[in-house]
Amino acid sequence: MAIQGDAAHVADHTALSTTTTTTTNITTIQQIPLRFPEPPADADALRIIFAALPEWEGSDGAVVLEPFTDGLTNHLLKATKTRPGRSEEAPTEDVVLLRAYGKDTQILIDREREYASHQLLARYGLAPPLLARFRNGLLYRFIRGRVCTPADLRREPVWRGVARRLGQWHAVLPVGAGDPRPEMDGGAWAGNGQHYLPAVGMGVDGKRMMPASSTVPPPDVNLWTVTQRWILALPEPSKAATVRKGRLHAELQRLMAELAVDRAGVAQDGLVFGHGDLLSGNVIIEEEAGAAAAAGNDDDDDGGNDDGDVVATVSFIDYEYATPSPAAFDIANHFAEWAGFDCDYRAMPSRRQRRAFLREYLRTYSRHRPEPPHPAAAAKPTANGHGNGHGNGHGSSSSSSAVDDEAAINHLFERVDSFRGLPGFYWGIWALIQATISTIAFDYGAYADLRLREYWDWRAEADGSRAREGRVRPLRERQWAREE
């Protein structure tokens, strides 16, 4: 529907004359003292958009608002400024996205970290520029392209494009990129190339939870601390809910002991700045593989085609769950999303597909961050008989060092395999909370049951209890184990 720019003032909104800007060490972002209401209203969307882009209100042509309804956390609107006499597609500067936070989602998401993450990602060319921030959301430029479907993720040109883009993310972004503290931008903590080991804040027993082998300062927020915070936020309306909460906490401690530390993996010390939510709706196909190949695009910086391969150019959107995490989690989580919200486990990637994805990922990681992702590569002699010796993690290596090192591929393959149950644990807890707070029409309770079942099925497979008890292997585990 086309909406003209005559939005009425909404009660309790501050006058637009008080709009301010805030300057960070990254960029200057307009701060708009308006709130987007629930249920959503077009007039309120226009007030926010016109505060950020007053030229849109003062010039001829309607603003067309198009809601996106696929998200399970936020409300998203695409706004397009029409121009008299223009018949072609609107240019990028005439299209913006308004994203309003879902009700009470601050329980799940640190919005200050999300804001800082988006700014840093834009600085690295990995996110669209932010235009403004309002009281419960963000306004930013539109990435032109087509939103993926779960079926798209399974197409080889697309999954190769995703692997390349994710390898770039993990290689170039400092692990503290999403930390809102100003020293995170280029300071000694994040800007010296170090990747710290994880910690998990305070347990329910009041004791600090950290991997036993962790000896260096961890990020304040990471995959493990986020999961712990979600468990602590679970309501306890019944004795059964209290028992479940305690069981989930115990499982988190067990998972940390098993998975938290990986000194032999990507980034050496085990953490990368992960996207954390690479479902199909957060992957944008900017250029289809055929077009990329025809254009002869060989610039790996944009995730496009090179080496004669047919690969789609993709970008990632929505960074609210971005956090330091093991690379294997970010990858395993993406593989889980091949099944979509419907959890169609027949779509899970085979061993062959996962290995090919990881080879593509490591090739790009190596190009963007010239260091071996596995200690065996660091010790490997060079042509002059000397080791590479990248003591600070930033020495030079050939662009093929990762992809040609089968030890690195095998190690990451095994790590991703070990993490395959964690996405179900993570998003199952998330869904339990959403079931109590969200106003979006979705059965979060049923989704929580499905995702947590994935975790318990993996646990039974990993500890051998399923086989000992003679139970049939679940479909997801069978699909994960198939070779082709």
C-alpha positions in Angstrom: 0.0 0.0 0.0 1.3 3.5 -0.9 1.3 5.8 2.1 1.5 9.6 1.8 3.6 11.6 4.2 0.9 13.0 6.6 1.4 10.8 9.6 -0.4 12.0 12.7 1.4 12.6 15.9 1.1 9.7 18.3 0.5 10.2 22.0 3.6 10.0 24.3 6.0 10.4 21.4 8.6 13.1 21.8 8.6 15.9 19.3 10.8 15.5 16.3 12.6 18.7 17.1 14.5 16.8 19.8 16.1 14.4 17.3 19.8 14.1 18.1 22.9 12.4 16.8 25.4 10.4 18.7 29.0 10.1 17.8 30.9 6.9 18.5 34.4 6.0 17.5 32.9 4.4 14.4 30.4 6.8 12.9 27.6 9.3 13.7 24.1 7.8 13.9 21.0 9.8 14.2 19.0 9.1 17.4 15.2 9.5 16.9 13.2 9.7 20.1 10.2 7.8 18.7 8.9 4.3 19.4 7.4 1.9 16.9 4.2 0.5 18.5 2.7 -2.9 18.8 0.6 -3.6 16.9 2.5 -1.9 14.1 1.1 1.2 12.5 2.1 2.7 9.1 1.8 6.3 10.4 4.4 5.6 13.1 6.7 4.0 10.6 6.5 7.1 8.4 7.3 9.4 11.3 10.5 7.6 12.0 11.5 7.4 8.4 10.8 11.1 7.8 12.8 12.0 10.9 15.8 10.2 9.4 15.1 11.2 5.8 13.3 14.5 5.7 13.8 14.9 2.0 11.4 11.9 1.5 8.6 13.9 3.2 9.3 17.1 1.4 9.5 15.8 -2.1 6.9 14.4 -4.6 6.2 10.7 -4.6 4.6 8.4 -2.1 6.4 6.1 0.3 5.5 2.5 -0.2 5.6 0.3 2.9 6.0 -3.5 2.6 5.9 -5.6 5.7 8.1 -8.8 5.9 6.4 -11.5 8.0 8.9 -14.3 8.1 10.9 -13.2 11.2 10.3 -14.7 14.6 11.9 -12.0 16.7 11.2 -8.5 15.2 8.9 -6.5 13.0 10.4 -5.6 9.6 9.2 -3.1 7.0 10.7 -2.2 3.7 10.1 1.4 2.7 10.5 2.6 -0.9 10.4 6.3 -2.0 8.7 6.6 -5.4 9.7 9.3 -7.7 7.5 10.9 -10.4 8.2 9.6 -13.9 10.5 6.8 -12.7 9.6 3.5 -14.2 12.8 1.5 -13.4 13.6 -0.2 -10.1 14.2 2.3 -7.3 17.9 2.9 -6.6 19.4 1.7 -3.3 19.3 5.2 -1.8 15.5 5.2 -2.1 15.0 2.0 -0.2 15.4 1.5 3.5 14.5 -1.1 6.1 12.9 -0.4 9.4 13.3 -3.1 12.0 11.4 -2.7 15.3 12.4 -5.0 18.2 9.9 -7.6 19.3 8.1 -7.2 22.6 10.4 -7.9 25.6 13.2 -9.3 23.4 15.7 -7.5 25.5 15.5 -10.6 27.7 17.1 -12.5 24.8 19.1 -9.9 23.0 21.6 -7.2 24.2 20.5 -4.4 21.9 23.6 -2.3 22.6 25.8 -5.1 21.4 23.6 -5.5 18.3 23.9 -1.8 17.6 27.7 -1.9 18.0 27.9 -5.1 15.9 26.0 -3.6 13.0 28.2 -0.5 13.1 31.4 -2.5 13.0 30.1 -4.8 10.3 29.2 -1.8 8.1 32.7 -0.5 8.6 34.1 -3.8 7.2 31.7 -3.7 4.3 29.7 -6.7 5.7 26.5 -4.9 6.6 24.4 -2.1 5.1 25.0 1.4 6.5 22.9 2.3 9.6 20.9 5.5 9.0 19.2 6.0 12.4 18.3 4.4 15.7 14.9 4.9 17.3 13.8 3.9 20.8 13.0 0.3 19.9 14.7 -0.3 16.6 17.0 0.5 13.7 16.7 2.1 10.3 19.3 1.0 7.7 20.0 0.7 4.0 18.5 -2.1 1.9 20.6 -4.9 0.4 19.2 -5.5 -3.0 18.7 -9.2 -3.8 16.5 -12.2 -3.1 15.9 -13.7 0.3 16.9 -17.4 0.4 14.6 -20.2 1.1 15.7 -23.4 2.9 15.7 -25.0 -0.5 18.1 -22.4 -1.8 20.5 -23.1 1.0 20.8 -26.7 -0.4 21.7 -25.5 -3.9 25.4 -25.9 -4.5 26.0 -22.4 -5.9 24.3 -20.9 -2.8 26.0 -23.0 -0.1 29.4 -22.3 -1.7 28.6 -18.6 -1.6 27.6 -18.9 2.1 30.8 -20.8 2.9 32.9 -18.1 1.3 31.1 -15.3 3.0 31.2 -17.0 6.4 34.9 -17.7 5.9 35.4 -14.0 5.3 33.4 -13.0 8.4 35.3 -15.3 10.7 38.7 -14.3 9.3 38.5 -10.5 9.2 36.2 -9.5 12.2 37.8 -9.0 15.6 36.3 -11.4 18.1 35.1 -8.4 20.2 33.5 -6.6 17.3 30.1 -6.5 18.9 31.3 -5.2 22.2 29.7 -1.7 22.8 32.7 -0.5 24.8 34.8 2.0 22.8 38.1 0.2 23.3 36.8 -2.7 21.3 37.4 -0.8 18.1 41.1 -1.2 17.3 42.1 -1.3 21.0 44.6 -3.7 22.5 41.8 -6.1 23.5 40.4 -6.8 20.0 42.6 -5.0 17.5 45.8 -7.0 18.1 44.4 -10.2 16.4 44.0 -12.2 19.6 41.0 -14.5 20.1 40.2 -15.3 23.7 38.8 -18.3 25.2 35.2 -18.4 26.4 33.8 -18.1 29.9 30.3 -18.4 31.2 29.6 -15.8 33.8 27.9 -16.9 37.0 26.2 -20.2 37.4 22.9 -20.7 39.2 25.0 -21.8 42.2 26.7 -18.4 42.3 30.1 -19.7 41.1 31.9 -18.4 38.1 31.8 -20.9 35.2 34.9 -21.2 33.0 36.6 -24.0 31.1 39.3 -25.5 33.4 42.0 -24.8 30.8 41.1 -21.2 30.2 43.9 -18.9 31.3 43.4 -15.7 29.3 40.8 -12.9 29.7 37.6 -14.0 27.9 35.0 -11.7 26.2 32.3 -10.6 28.6 29.7 -12.0 26.2 30.0 -15.1 24.1 27.9 -18.1 23.0 28.2 -19.7 26.4 27.3 -16.6 28.5 24.4 -15.9 26.2 23.1 -19.5 26.7 23.6 -19.2 30.4 21.7 -15.9 30.5 18.8 -17.5 28.6 18.6 -20.4 31.0 18.5 -18.0 34.0 15.7 -16.1 32.3 13.5 -19.2 32.0 10.3 -18.8 34.0 9.5 -21.3 36.7 5.7 -21.4 36.9 5.7 -25.0 38.0 7.9 -27.7 39.7 8.3 -29.3 36.3 9.6 -26.0 34.9 12.1 -25.7 37.7 13.4 -29.2 37.2 13.7 -28.6 33.5 15.7 -25.4 34.2 18.1 -27.2 36.4 18.6 -30.0 33.9 19.3 -27.5 31.1 21.9 -25.7 33.4 23.6 -29.0 34.1 23.7 -29.8 30.4 25.3 -26.4 29.7 28.1 -27.2 32.2 28.6 -30.6 30.6 28.7 -29.0 27.1 31.3 -26.5 28.2 33.5 -29.2 29.6 33.2 -31.1 26.3 33.3 -28.3 23.7 34.3 -24.9 25.0 38.1 -25.1 24.4 39.6 -25.9 21.0 43.2 -24.8 20.8 43.6 -26.6 17.5 40.8 -25.0 15.6 40.1 -22.0 13.4 41.4 -18.7 15.1 43.8 -20.8 17.1 42.2 -19.9 20.5 38.8 -21.2 19.6 36.6 -18.1 19.0 35.5 -16.1 16.0 32.9 -13.3 15.7 30.0 -15.5 14.6 26.8 -14.5 13.0 24.9 -16.9 15.2 21.6 -17.0 13.2 22.3 -18.1 9.6 18.9 -19.3 8.7 17.6 -18.9 5.1 15.9 -15.6 5.7 19.2 -14.0 6.8 21.0 -14.9 3.6 20.5 -12.6 0.7 21.4 -13.7 -2.8 22.7 -10.5 -4.4 23.7 -12.1 -7.7 22.7 -15.5 -9.0 25.5 -17.9 -9.9 24.9 -17.7 -13.7 25.2 -13.9 -13.6 28.3 -14.0 -11.5 29.9 -16.4 -13.9 29.0 -14.4 -16.9 30.4 -11.3 -15.4 33.7 -13.1 -14.7 33.5 -12.0 -11.0 36.7 -13.3 -9.4 36.8 -11.0 -6.3 36.6 -13.2 -3.3 36.1 -10.2 -1.1 32.5 -10.0 -2.2 31.8 -13.7 -1.8 31.4 -14.1 -5.5 32.7 -16.4 -8.1 36.4 -17.3 -8.7 38.5 -20.2 -10.0 35.9 -20.9 -12.7 33.4 -22.2 -10.1 29.7 -21.3 -10.4 29.0 -19.6 -7.0 26.3 -17.2 -6.0 27.2 -13.8 -4.4 25.5 -13.6 -1.0 25.4 -11.3 2.0 24.2 -11.8 5.6 21.6 -9.7 7.4 20.3 -9.4 10.9 23.1 -9.3 13.5 21.2 -9.4 16.8 22.5 -12.9 17.7 26.1 -12.2 16.5 28.5 -13.0 19.3 32.0 -14.6 19.8 31.5 -18.3 19.4 33.4 -21.4 18.2 33.5 -21.4 14.4 32.1 -24.9 14.5 29.0 -23.7 16.2 28.3 -21.0 13.6 28.7 -23.6 10.8 26.7 -26.4 12.5 24.0 -23.9 13.3 23.8 -23.0 9.6 23.6 -26.6 8.6 20.7 -27.1 11.0 18.9 -24.3 9.1 18.9 -26.3 5.9 15.9 -28.0 7.5 14.0 -24.7 7.9 11.5 -23.8 10.6 9.5 -26.9 9.7 12.5 -29.0 10.8 12.5 -31.1 7.6 15.4 -33.3 8.6 15.5 -35.0 5.2 17.2 -31.8 4.0 20.2 -32.0 6.4 23.6 -31.9 4.5 25.4 -35.2 3.9 29.0 -35.8 4.9 30.1 -35.1 1.4 28.3 -31.8 1.3 29.6 -30.7 4.7 33.2 -31.6 3.7 32.9 -29.6 0.5 31.4 -26.6 2.4 34.3 -26.7 4.9 36.9 -26.8 2.1 35.3 -23.7 0.5 35.1 -22.0 3.9 38.7 -22.7 4.8 39.9 -21.6 1.4 38.3 -18.2 1.9 39.3 -18.0 5.6 42.9 -18.6 4.5 42.8 -15.9 1.9 41.4 -13.3 4.2 43.5 -14.2 7.3 46.8 -15.6 6.1 47.5 -18.0 9.0 47.2 -21.8 9.2 43.9 -22.7 11.0 45.6 -25.8 12.5 48.9 -26.1 14.4 50.1 -28.9 12.0 50.1 -26.3 9.2 52.2 -23.9 11.3 54.8 -26.5 11.9 54.9 -27.6 8.3 58.3 -26.8 6.6 58.4 -24.2 3.8 60.4 -24.5 0.6 63.5 -23.1 2.4 63.2 -25.7 5.1 61.9 -23.4 7.9 58.5 -23.5 9.6 56.0 -20.7 9.0 56.2 -19.8 12.7 53.2 -17.4 13.0 53.6 -16.8 16.7 51.3 -13.7 16.7 48.7 -15.2 14.5 49.4 -12.8 11.6 52.3 -14.2 9.7 52.1 -15.0 6.1 51.2 -18.2 4.4 50.1 -19.3 0.9 46.4 -18.8 0.1 46.1 -22.6 -0.3 47.6 -23.6 3.1 44.2 -24.2 4.7 42.5 -25.8 1.8 45.4 -28.2 1.1 45.8 -29.2 4.7 43.6 -32.2 5.1 44.4 -32.2 8.8 42.7 -28.8 9.2 39.7 -29.9 7.2 39.4 -33.1 9.1 39.6 -31.3 12.4 37.0 -28.8 11.6 34.7 -31.5 10.2 34.9 -33.4 13.5 34.3 -30.2 15.5 31.2 -29.4 13.5 30.1 -32.9 13.9 30.5 -32.5 17.7 28.5 -29.3 17.7 25.6 -30.6 15.7 23.3 -31.0 18.7 24.1 -27.6 20.3 21.9 -25.5 17.9 18.8 -27.5 19.1 19.8 -26.8 22.7 20.4 -23.1 22.0 17.3 -22.4 20.0 15.1 -24.7 22.1 15.9 -22.5 25.2 15.3 -19.4 23.1 11.9 -20.7 22.0 10.9 -21.5 25.6 11.4 -17.8 26.4 9.7 -16.6 23.3 6.7 -18.7 24.1 6.1 -16.5 27.2 6.8 -13.0 25.7 6.3 -12.9 21.9 3.3 -11.4 20.2 4.3 -13.0 16.8 1.9 -15.7 15.6 4.1 -18.7 15.9 3.9 -21.9 18.0 7.1 -21.4 20.0 6.2 -24.1 22.4 6.0 -26.8 19.7 9.2 -25.4 18.2 11.0 -25.6 21.5 10.0 -29.3 21.8 11.3 -30.0 18.3 14.7 -28.2 18.8 15.3 -29.7 22.3 14.5 -33.1 20.9 17.3 -32.6 18.4 19.7 -32.0 21.3 18.6 -35.0 23.3 18.7 -37.2 20.2 22.3 -36.1 19.6 23.2 -36.7 23.2 21.9 -40.2 23.1 23.8 -40.9 19.9 27.0 -39.3 21.3 27.0 -41.2 24.6 25.9 -44.5 23.0 22.7 -44.8 25.1 20.5 -44.9 22.0 22.4 -47.9 20.6 22.7 -49.7 24.0 18.9 -49.4 24.5 18.2 -50.7 21.0 16.2 -47.6 20.0 15.9 -46.6 16.3 18.3 -43.9 15.2 16.2 -40.6 14.7 15.8 -39.2 11.2 18.0 -36.2 11.8 20.9 -38.4 13.0 20.4 -40.8 10.1 20.5 -38.0 7.6 23.6 -36.4 9.2 25.4 -39.7 9.0 24.8 -40.5 5.4 27.7 -40.1 3.0 25.9 -38.8 -0.1 
